[in-house]
Amino acid sequence: MSLNIQPLLSDYDFNKQSTLIINGIVVDAHSETKQQILIENGKISQVAPAITDYPSDTNIIDAAGLYVMPGGIDVHTHFNIDVGISRSADDFYTGTRSAACGGTTMIIDHMGFGPRNCNLHHQLKVYKEYALDKAVIDYSFHGVIQHVNDEILSEMQSMVEEEGISSFKMYLTYGYKLNDDEVLRALHQLNKVNALTTVHPENDAAIALRRSKLIEEGKTAAKYHPISRPLECEAEAIARMINLARLADNTPLYIVHLSNGLGLDYIRLARNNKQPVWAETCPQYLLLDDSCYEREDAVKFILSPPLRPKEELEKMWQGLCDGSIDTVATDHCSFNYQTQKLQGKDDFTKCPNGMSGVETRMPLLFSEGVMSGRITPRHFVELTSYMPAKLFGLYPQKGCLAVGSDADLVLFDPKQKVKISQDLLHDNIDYTPFEEFESHGWPVMTISCGDVVACNGEFMGKAGNGRFIHRKPFLQ
């Protein structure tokens, strides 16, 4: 479905190796200026107020009235993941296609669990096969720690140095949850090998007790899902991880999908104590609340952590505005409503957890953040591209518009208003949780490594063009 905007590609020749972008407002995390950008062979070769020295066969893109920004980096996706009761609907083709059409030029996927007792390299090999010949934009993976022993600990260094996997995820709930002693051992080692620890923080014991009580009482409708996982379960686990990281020589820690103000208070306190802790939130925790569980189609909104009471949304916005929250990712984990989500219609424990969002992240944050006046365009870039690149070993290859950086860009039209509909999107599912949201501002062109992969709502990329990126070790 095309959007009715200016014909940016009217004279574009896809065979040319260079592109000059003129008349746009160039925005990175540090500045907002009228500049021109020359792209040659997939890299940014010049940034200047006026560029006159460029090849004769260069494409010219007139970005008048548009913001020209670094392409988005979504550091939290789950493509092609098997969650036991279902496999997510989006693989690395449809998922990255959707990402590209939403202004995202790189993803870092959280790999799913492998067989019991498998080593760290096992899932990396599996996921590289999943993405090979499918991804349309660049990608990487977070390591996943299912258990901890001497072999796993010794493997971490080669994952960082040889494989370029410089971040790892721990789960404090689900089937392969880690105990506190395992967490401590892993934290110590990850610190030594210069890797960033990311964590899904929920108190598993409290959730299990609450869930079993609800089931015993016959309270299994979707509206009981958030009651089974209240915000205190998340906040307690955040506080525990912060304290364990402090015990482990102040190991750097990254909290994924933060959804509540109490957890944010613990993060602020840690930062005030000079502890290296960073936080991520997602659009669903900024724009959707737990009233969704009263809807007839409430199973669409079953994810973990669940949607929170409305007052928590403003706390998340405040965290973005004051710098307590560092990144906005998606936790994109998509399941079809008709064939997958409805498995849990009468029992929320049988509904696969997750929602889509990789395509709507950038426009919704731009609309509700920049256009509403909550954040500046520079802060938008910081949240969606610069800080993800800095934290996850990608900067300055990604996350900026510097000479020598990959030519990953998104052109945003601040005047374009789009009513979000599943018919407009490019993922592989039958609904969007943001149906009927109106976005003020829209990504009208996405450029990945110098190639236009999306324009005017049309996908123009190619499966297999995305590269696996070897990320640098984590450095504070």
N, C-alpha and C positions, 0 to 999 in steps of 0.2 A: 504494500500500500504506500503510495507516494504522498509526500507532504507538499503543500502548495507554497514553495519558497523560490527564491531566486535561482536561476539555472547555473549553478556553480561549475558544472562540467560541460557547458555547451561546446567548448572548443578543446576539450581535454583529450590528449593522446596518451593512451596507456603504455605505448612503446617508448616514450621518452624517459630518460633517466634522471631528469632534473625538473624541479618545480619551484616556482617563485610565488610566494604568498604576499600580496600587497594590500595596503589600506586597512588591515585589521588592527585591533587593539590587542597587543601581545601581553599575556599575563602569565607570570610564574609566581612562585611563593614569595618573591621579594620585590616585584615591581609590576607596574601596569603602564605600558608606554605604547605609542604608535611606532611600530617597527615593521620592517620587511624581513622575511625569512627565506633563505635559499636552501633547498634540499637537493643533495646530489648523492646518488648511489646509496640511498637509504639512510643517510646521515644529514644532520644539519651542518651546512658548510659556512653559512654567513648569517648574522643577525645584525641589522643596521637600520638607521632611519631611512636610508635610500641605498639600494643595491643596483649598480650599473654594470658590474662585471659578472656576467653569467653566460652560459652556453646559448648559442643561437636557437637551438631546438628545445628551449625550456617551456614547460607549461606555465601559464600565468593564471593564478587563482585570485580573483578580486574578492577580498574578505571585508569589504566596506560594511560597517555596521555590526560586524561580528567580533566576538572574543576568540582569540587564537590561544589555546592553552595546551599544556602537556597532556597527552592522552591519559585517561584514567587507569589506575592500577587497582584491581580488586584482589585483595590479599586473602579473601575467604570465600572460596567456592567449593562445591561438592558435585563434580560432574561424574556421571557413570558410577555412582557409589551404590554398593549393595548394603542395605541396612537390615538384612535378615528377612524381613517380611515383604520387601519390595526393592527394586532397583530404580534409582532416579531416572526420570524421563529424558533428561538432557545428557548427551554424551559430549565429548570434547569438540565435536563439530557444531552441533546445534547450540551448545552452551557458549562457545567462543563467538559464534556467529551473532548470537543475541547480544553478547558483551560488546562486540564491535559496533553494532547498530546503535548502542546506547552511549558511545563515546569512550569505551574502555579499550585499551590497546595491550594490556597484559593482565593475566590472572596468575595467582598462586593458589593452587588447589590443595585442600586438606584431604590427603589420601585416606581411604577407608581402611578398616582393619583387615589383616590377612589371616591366614591359618594360624591356629594356636601354636605358640612357640616359634613362629617365623622370625627371621632376623630383620634388621632395619632395611637392608638392601632389597629384600623380597618384594615389598610393595612398590618400591621405586621402580624396579624392573617391570612390574605389572602395569603401573600407571604410565610409564614411558610408552609402552605398547598401546595403551588406550588412546594416548594423545597423538602418537605418530601418524602422519598422513591425514589427520582430522582437524587439528587445531588451526584456526585461521589467523590467530594473533599469537604473540609470544607467551610463554608460560613457564612456570616452575611448580615445585611441590614443597609442602612442609613434610618433614619426616613425622612418622606416627609411632609413638612408644606404647606398645601393648603390654609389655612386662619388662622387668629390670633384673639383669644378672650381670656377671662379669663380662660375658661375651657381648651383650648389648652395649654396655658402657664402653668397651674397647673399640666397638664399631663406629662410634659417633665421630671420631676424628677423621676417618676416611670418608664418611658421608659429607662432612664439611669441606675438607681439603680437596678430595678427588672428585666428588660428585656435585659439589656446589649447592648442597642442601644445608643452609645455614640457619634454619629454624626448625623446631620440633614441637609437636603437640602432645600434651598429656590430657587425659580425661579423668575427672574425678567422679564420673558416673558412667553408666552403660556397662556392657559386658566385660570390657577390658579396662575397667577403672584401676587406677594405681592407688596403693596404700601410701600413707604418709612416709614410711621409711623408704619405699621405692621412689617417691617423689624427691626426697632429700638426696638420695644417691644420684639420681638423674640430674638434679639441679647442679650439684657440685661438678659433675663431669661436663655438662653442657657449658658451664661457665669456663672451664679449662680449655675447651676446644673452640671458644668464641662463637657459640651458637645462641640464638635467642629462644627462650622457652615461651611457648604459647600454651594457654590452658583453657579448657572448657570447665568453668567452675560451678558446680552444683553439688550440694550435699546428698550423696547417694542414699545414705541410711535414712535420712529424714524423708526423702522422696518415696522410698520403698515402703516405709511405714504408713505414710499418708495415702499412698496409692492402694495398698492392701486394705486399709480401713474403708476407703471409698468403694472399692469393689465389693467388700463384705456387706456394705449397706445398699448395694445395687445402684450406686451413683456413678454410672459409666458414660453418661452423655458427654458430648464435647465440652460443655460448659464447666465440667469438673476437672478438665485438664489443667487449667491454671491453678486451681485449688490444690492439685497434687504437687505442684512445683512453685510455691510462693516465693516472692522475692527474697525472703530471709534465707532460703536454701542457697540461692545464688550468692548473696552478700556474705554469708558465713564462709563459703568456700573461697571467695575472693580474699577475705581477711586471712584465712588459713594459708593460702598460697603466698600471700605477701609476707607473712611471718616465716614460713618455711624458706622462702627465697632469701630473707634477711639472715636466717641461720646458716644458709649455704653461701656465706661470704658475699651477700648482696648480689646474688645472681640476677641479671636483667630478666624482667618478666613482662609479658604482654598478655593482657586480659582480652579474650575474644568476646564478641557479641554482648557487650554490657547493656543491661536493660533497666537498671533501677538506680535510684538516688542513694540508697544506703551503701550499695557497693561502690558507687562513685565517691562517697565520703571516705571510705577506707582507702581508696586510691589517692585521694587528695592528701590524706594524713601521711601516707607513705612518702609521697613526693615532698611534703613539707619536711620530712625527716631525711631528705636527700637520697631516697631509695630509687633505683632505676626501674620504674614501673610505667608502662604505657597502656592505653585503653583504646578499644575499638567499639564502635556501636554500628547499628544498621538502620536503614530507612524505616523498617517496620517498627522499631522502638522509638522513632521520632514522629511517626504519622498514624499508626494504628494502635488502638487500645483494646482492653479486654471486653468491651461491649460487643466486639465481633463474635464472641462465643455465645451470644444470645441469638444469633442469626440462624436461619434454617440451614444454611450451608456452612455452619461453624467449623466443620472438619477442615475446610480450606485453610484455616488459621492455626491448626495444630502444629506447633514447632517448639523447640526447647532452646533457651528459655521461652516461656510463653509470652504473649502480649500482656502488658501490665496495665494497671489503672491509669486513667487519663492524666492524673497529676504527675505520674512518673515521666511522661513525655516531655514536659517542660523542664524537668530536671536534666534530661538528656540534652536538650537544646542549650541549657545553661552551661553544661559541661563542654559542649562544642564551642560556645562563645567565649568562655574564659580559658580555654586551652587545656582543660583537664582531660578531655577526650581528644585523641591524636589522629584517629583515622575513621573513615566511614567505609565499611565493606558491606557485603550482602548476606553471607551465609546461604548463598543460592543453593538450594537442595530441592529440586522440583519433582512433584508427583502429580499425575493427572487426577482431577477431581472424580470423574466418572468411574475410572477403572482402578484407581489406587486409594485415594483419600476416603472414598465411601466404604472401604473395608472397615473403617472405624466409626461408622455412623451410629451404631448402638453401643460401642465400646471404644473409648478413646485410646486405650492401650494397644488396639489393633490398627491404629491409623499411623502410617509412616510420617515421621516428623520432618517438617521442612516446608519452605515456600520458595517461590522464584523471586527474582529481583535484580539480576545482573544487568538487565537492559534499562531498567527504570531508575537505578541508583543515581546516576549523574544528573539526569533532568530533574528528578524530584528534589535532590539536594540543592541544585541550582535555583529551582523555583522557590522552594520553601526557605532556603538559606539566603542566597544572594538577592533574589528579586524581592523578598520580603524585608530585606534590610538587616537580617540577623547577622550575616557574615559578609565579608568583602569578597570580591572575585579572587584576590590573592589567598585568602583563607580557604576558599573553596579548593583551590589547587593544592594547598598544603594538606588538606584532609583527604583528598582523593588521589593524589599522585606523589607529591614531594615527600611527605612523611612515610607513606608506604615504601617508596624507593629507598629512603634513608635507613629505615629500620630493617629492611629485608635484603640488604646487600645489592641493591640495583643502581644506586646513585653514583656518578652522574650519567651513567648509560641511559637511565630512565629517570622520569620525575622532574625534568627541567627542559628548557629550550636553549641549551648552551651549544656552542660550536663543538662538534665532535660527538654529541649525543645522538642516540637513535632518533630518527625522524618519526616519532610517535606524537601525533597531535590530534586535537579535537577542536572543531570550529563550532562555537555556540552562537545561536541567534537569540538575543535576549527579548526580541519582540515576538517571536513565534509562540503562539499558544496552541497547545495540543491537549485534547481530552484523551487520556490514556484508555486504550481498549485492547483486549487480547488480540483482536484482529490486526492491530498495528504492529505487534511485537513479533520477534523472530525466534523465540524459543520453541520447545517441542511439547508444550502442555496446553490444556484446554481452559485455563483461566489465569488471570492476574489478580493478586490481592489488592492491587491499586486501581481496579476498574473504576472509571468515571472521575478519577482525580484529574484535575486540570493543571498541566504544567506550564508555567510562564517562563519560557526559555526552552530551547531544544537543541540537541547536538545535530547539526545539519551536515557535517562531514567528519569522517574519522579517517586518519592517515596512519598506517602501521608500517614502520620502517620504510617510509617514503611512498608506499602504495596506498591509493584510495581504496578502502575496504567497505565503506558505507557512505552514501550521500542521498540526501533528500528522502530518507526513509527506505532506501533500497540497498540491499546487501550486494557488494561488488567484490568481495574477497574470494579466496580459493582455499579449499581444504588442503591442509599440509603446508601452507605457507608460514604458519607459526613455528617459531624455533624454541627449543628448550634452552633456557638461560641459566648458565652456571653462575650462581650468586656468590658474592664475596662473603667472607666471615663477618660476623656481627662485631661492630666496633662502636663503643659509646661515643 
